[in-house]
Amino acid sequence: MTDSEVWDIIKVPFPYTNRPVQQRRPALVVGQHAATGIPALLWVLMITSADHRRWPGDLEISDLDMAGLPAASIIRTAKIATIEAVNAERIGSLPRPDRPAVRRRIVDMLSGVL
């Protein structure tokens, strides 16, 4: 594991919601939590191929080289998970121009529940 920071793109075992399987896939770190006596945790958003059917809130990644991704990809903001940081492998970083849209989407989602 490398130390992961907000805006890093990592590979993690991401859980499926419709079956009891995990697959190593890219994800965007949007939060961290560390406290004495518990594992370090990361809040991550799923990243998937841009070829998939679009969902509301999906955001395109503008610079694949910087992100460490091999093909056109989107951030699926509707799919968020908490994972142990020990399982994360850093592969890149979200380009700065893409970050405000992700931040706005998260704030919009949370404002509906808080």
N, C-alpha and C positions, 0 to 999 in steps of 0.2 A: 504494500500500500504506500502511496505517496500522500503527503499532506494535501488535502483538497480545500479549495477556497470557493466562495461564491463566484459564480460565472465560469468556473471550470467545467469542461465537458469530460466526463469520465465513462468508463465501462463498468457496469455492475450487473449482478444477477437481479433483473427486474421481474417482479411477480406479474403474472397474468391475472386479470380479474375474473375471467370466465373458466379457468381450469387450474388445477393444482400443479402448475409447472413454472419454472423460472428459466429465463434465457439471458445470457450475457449480452447486454445491449447498451448503446450510448444513452446518457442522461445528463441533464444540466443541473448543477448544484445551485440551489437558490437559498439555502439556509444551512446552518450548522448548530449543533448543540453538544456541548461537552461539559461534564461535571464529574467530580471525584466519585469514584466507585461505580460508574456505569460506562458502557462503551460509548465512544464518540459516535454521534449520529449525524447523518446528512439528509436534508430534505431535497429531493430531486424531482425534476420533470422529465417525462419520457421524451426521447427523440426517436423519430421513425422516418422511414423513407417518404420522400415527397410524392411518390407514386401512389400512396394509399389515399383512399377516399378522405376528403377533408372534413374536419370537425370544427364547430365554432371555437374560436380561440387559438387555432393552430397558427404558428408563426414560422416563416421561412428563415433559414440560416443563410446569411449573405456571403460568408467567406468560409468555404469548406476546408481549405488548407489550414487556416488558423484554428478551426474547430477540430481538426484531426479526423474529419469524416471523409469517406471515399466516394460518396454519392450525394446528390441533392437530398436534403433532409429538412424536416420540420420539427419544431418543439410542440409537443402535444400538451398544452397547458392544463387540459382537463384531467390528465393522468399524473398525479403526484404520489410519491411514496417516501417512506422513511427507511433508510438503510444504514447498516453499520459502516462506518468509514473504513474499517479494515478491509472491506470487500471492494473498495474503489481503486480503479487504475486510471490515472489522469491521461487523457489523449489529446487535449487541446483546450481552447478557451473560446467563449462566445465573443464574437466581434463587438467592440464598443457600440457601433451604431445600432445593433440589434437589442441591446440591453434595455433601453427605455420602454419598448413595447412589451417586453416580458414583465418588467416591473409594473407597468400599468395594468396588464392582464391579471397579475396576482392580486393587486390592490382591488381591482374590480370584483374578482371572485370572492375575496374575503369580506368586502363591504356588504355583500349579500347575506353573510352568515353571522357577522359580529354586531 
